[in-house]
Amino acid sequence: MKYFLNLCLSCFLIFATSVISQGSPCDQVLRKDFSNLGAYVPDQLTPSRAFLESNDLATAALNELPQYEMNRKMRQSIWRAYQTDPRFRRALPSLWTILKRISRGRKSLYDGDDRFPIYDITTGISEALNGDNVSLVERDSRGFLSPNLIEMIQLAHSSGATFLLTWENLGLRAINRLFSQRIYPVGLIDQDVKVDGRVMAPWLFPIHDLYHARSNEILVDSFTQRDGKSPRNFAKIFYEQLRYDDLFSALSEKEKLLFDFGYFIYFHESHGSAEWGSEIANTILTEEISKERLRKFYRDHFFQHENFSFAFSDDGKVTVSLHRKYESIEYDTSFRIVQRLLNKDDMLTHLPMEIQQQIADHPDKARAIATGFAQEFLTLFFQLHYNLATQILGIPK
């Protein structure tokens, strides 16, 4: 009996040691998934309906922009179409309310009894675009638009940007095309919606869009050196030369789709703003920058909070991948990009149809699938990003 018990104990210890050394079954699945993430991205990708939504609107806005800049009172204009929507008409205050406001003046700026969010915000933006002073705009927007947003609208507009008020849902490609020309869509809604994974009220949604515009304006450095006296820094020249249309037209259909995701994450979601605005970005072009210093900048600054890292080959090939230390169950709540790609109220419906189908067929591998897709589009985008940086700095890849 004692011999039998010792034998059972020995067998148990051998089994337990084997399990501990191999890791948990869940950890093993994740490690297996992460060992070949590229396999989740097929050779052909089909854009989803949500991804392509309102691409016609972007085309019309881009085509109409020169004519609109010459005549801002055009009645049949993409920029004025939002006013003909029944939802806008329902959002208008009565004539009596408008007269009361005029009689009250600035006293009623933050009164809550007669606030009409859509009317007030659109009026404030229109006044800012017309160049009216901040106090007037502040009164017209009834406190919905903060002074820094009003100033951003005016400064951006004076340096060539414009704002497109619209009731339409915009897909990633339409947003990218508009952002690349500094045409900033400002979405209008008449009921609460889930956006970016959270609920937004009608008054908050356009303000959220304006902050996206503000972040991009800061990123592309459009407010600086307008007097022509300051030296042109690296960031200014970099974003002048990182032209969406030029890069997009040279890519295959699959690469175009991947590029759109990288461009959206970087510009619309501002993942490049703080990082590219420091050390290298503020370097005067006459200062010599080594290849090693540039690569270190990428490794040290971009996407550190997302657990993605950069690797560079001797021939200048860039690879963006998940940090090795997160290739386990511990990474489950680690980063936002993958979470957003998997959120049906955020970016999930914008994913290529093949990726969405894989996630639906293999929900247990959803994070690995989304991570593999993120690695691929970030790698492609930052390869183009790095190529341009080395070209401007005059250093070999």
Secondary structure, 3 states (H helix, E strand, C coil): CHHHHHHHHHHHHHHHHHHHHHCCHHHHHHHHHHCCHHHHCCCCCCCCHHHHCCHHHHHHHHHHHHHHHHCCCCCCCCCCHHHHCHHHHHCCCCHHHHHHHHHHHHHHCCCCCCCCHHHHHHHHHHHHHCCCCHHHHHHHCCCCCCHHHHHHHHHHHHCCCEEEEECCCCCHHHHHHHHHCCEEEEECCCCCEEECCEEECCCHHHHHHHHHHHHHHHHCCCCCCCCCCCCCEHHHHHHHHCCHHHHHHCCCHHHHHHHHHHHHHHHHCCCCHHHHCCCCCCCECCCCCCHHHHHHHHHHHCCHHHCEEEEECCCCCEEEEECHHHCCHHHHHCCHHHHHHCCCCCCHHHCCHHHHHHHHHCHHHHHHHHHHHHHHHHHHHHHHHHHHHHHHHCCCC
